[in-house]
């Protein structure tokens, strides 16, 4: 028997699939116990079809989804279109028709995964999406199959290659945010509207999916606080360096006594922490747990071949189940009631960069404000800024999100103080 | 139904199993779809039994393996005794009796895995051993289930926690090998006879198992060249630092055009390479492949809880198959004919540390010897050593193992030259 695939979309990632089927055919066929073949490829319109054929792509291109759904020979539908619609409608159709589905669509899975997953279960078919988080890193299946025995307490992830590329340039080469963005756009890492990447939204989607696998809670995007990298200044980068940190955009999901807390935010990462050396477009997921303790999964977060590798790994698992005539278990079975954390339980050290008038008594007044919220200082750096202004950098001891909100409000009431930035500071 | 375990041995790792079953019981039971229970524990003799009971261990201890083998209620036998015998005999008995087996015994699996695996297949039972390589890192199942779609070209691993702890101390604190060893022994990381750890034998066992999962080749320990860390001097460490490297004991398995080559050797790792920041007793497996490109799996290489986590992950998978009444696939199915590489195909840059008389013309003579083997220099450092001697450090361009053997032989013929050390130099 040959396992037949129907591809939805033929962009960058899709064309990585034939590469693997060709270059690694023996291993893939042996693991799947069957040949895997691309049977039909859905494209947008006749124009795209003509263009792809002219470019030498020798596939059976179709422009109507029903050509794939109604084809009883197609076992697995591979959705690589991205965005919510029409991907959602097409996947729904495929699942309803009893076809297995593989998707790399993190936006869709983070926002509508629940209903698609439950539809797949009703229909007794597989719905896998390893490529949706951290592209080439096999993190989801590893969580589902290996970390089952372990209780995860916190996940820290460098989950967005674009912003990590930019931050690496800002840290290693002293570039400004603006210069880094322009270069990222030139290299094709950032889109012309880079909002999703630089504001932490893309990473927040991934945090939603990681919460399911790591903590069994299907939270929504609105449950993930997110803050991007656009406010990071060269001064912040330099101070971080000086104090032994690098700034990374970190997706953090942790379980506190009261529940789950997830956020994406620029964070000071100690230079000795394994996440600190995750550079350029690479991603990494750092897992803290009661059994293993600390483990990290590192690799490319995007790209044609890495993403296609995750997609094909999903395909091989489904093909194998088809061959063994077993259903296989749902991709993620870990499920608990959603309980979100009280902000008073979410604790961290923080970095404050504050501009003050360059006159006596400012530091004392700052100390009083922080002290009124029971926040103590671990490190303070005071230096002359431009003109009549001074710059005060504070690293606090551990404090809660509640205290952070309170002290931020109090600082904003003092006209003389200008809080330039506040970032989380991770421990070793 | 309750899944009943028979434990062979009740050492450090074994006692990590009840910890996980208790602290993470809900998740484990949900994933296994059954309760998991330690039914019987095999100990050496009545003395050990009395001692363990007195220490408050409330288990059904037995001293005869047949009490476990003949117990039809026991589904899974967990071997945590270590060494070859009697572990091999006991596992064989268990498999023959149709019991599933989980083992953490890398020595056994590297030396006799083949026959045990084939016995398990004949009997239609599972034989899993995730904990055998890199303790808490879920690397084997990840290779078997996720990297199936990918073709691995090279694996680089920091696979021995003891030697990595020692090297970290030598690099970070400037300790000598001897001081590092004494401390490792004091902390219980190194045994009184540290040979297996410091001479790369332990890492070579792991390389054997990684070769099976990564390249489908069941090579023998004798096929893995190994060289330990005992000859590394503080001078080597300092020069490495100066040139932008750290020295790590690296297990390297690569496929060249002519076949597989595996070795464990001290290696210069560029500071920017992800393996360079794997410190202390941590392990990491860095995988190069045609699909993902570069990925790394990092975590504790040993220890009670990490190792027990891998063991329990294996147990959960088996329990789940029992519940689903499916057999599950063999732990590793990737299998190809063994083909070992010609040494002329195995290429790397190398570091040479050579002592010469402190007189004119020495460097020229050295250059001539290397040049006669077509080896060119990337970097040369010459400095005055003690007394009448000088020290020459060379980093070569890429050269083959054959050239390495030839040039080493030629250098040994010149009485004036003393080659202090030769280490592999990895690229970025």
Interface residues (C-beta under 8 A of the other chain):
Chain A: X16 X20 X23 X24 X27 X28 X30 X31 X130 X136 X137 X138 X141 X142 X145 X146 X147 X148 X149 X150 X151 X216 X272 X274 X276 X277 X278 X279 X282 X289 X290 X291 X292 X293 X294 X295 X296 X297 X298 X299 X300 X303 X305 X306 X308 X309 X310 X311 X312 X313 X315 X316 X317 X320 X324 X326 X329 X333 X334 X335
Chain B: X16 X20 X23 X24 X27 X28 X30 X31 X130 X136 X137 X138 X141 X142 X145 X146 X147 X148 X149 X150 X151 X216 X272 X274 X276 X277 X278 X279 X282 X289 X290 X291 X292 X293 X294 X295 X296 X297 X298 X299 X300 X303 X305 X306 X308 X309 X310 X311 X312 X313 X315 X316 X317 X320 X324 X326 X329 X333 X334 X335
